[in-house]
């Protein structure tokens, strides 16, 4: 998984932003793991908390790496 994320980061963002992109991707993977565990527990409060953290990790990455921010247009 590590190599796949690094390769994806390099192909999407290039060497310049790859480390930052990979860090964001790693955070997302961690948060999704927590969401999976919460969902399996069946505890609604834990699911809500994990969903919020997962959403924040997605938003943080999208805020930094939006296509229009890097578009040639």
N, C-alpha and C positions, 0 to 999 in steps of 0.2 A: 504494500500500500504506500509506503514512504516514497519509493522510487516513482510510482505512478503519479503521486501528487506533485513531486518535483518536476517530472517530465511535463505534466500538464501546465504547471506554473510557468516553466520556461517557454513552452510553445504559445501560451496565451499572452503572457506579459513580457517575455524576453528576460535576459539575465538581469537587467536593471531592477525590475520589480519582482522577480521570481521569489526571493526570500520573503518579502512582505506578503505576497500572495500565498505562499506555502504556509506561513504562520497563520494567516486567516483561515485557510483550508483546514489546517490541523485543529484549530479552535472549533470550527464547525463540526468536524468529525467527533471531537470530544463531547460537544454538546449534544449531538445526535445520539451518541452512546448513552448519555445520561437520560435523554428522552426515552430511548428504547427501554432502559431499566425501569424508569418511572411507569411507562405504559404497561410493562409486564407486572408491576406491583399492583396495579389497579387502584392506586391511591390518587384520587382526583386532584388533591392539592399538590402532590408531587408532580403530576403530569402538567398542571398549569404552570408551575414554576419552571419546569424543564422546557416547556414549550416557549415560554417567554425568553429564556436564555438562548434557546436555539434560534428564535427569531432575531434576537439582537446580534447574534454572530453572523447571520445571513445579511442583515442590514449593514453592519459594519463593513463587510466585504463589498457589498454593492455600492456603498457610499464611496469607497476608495477606488473601485475598479469599474465604474459604469462605462459602458461603451462610448457614450457621447463625450465623456471626459478625455478619451484617448483617440477619438475619431479624427480622421484627416479633414473632415468637412467642417 
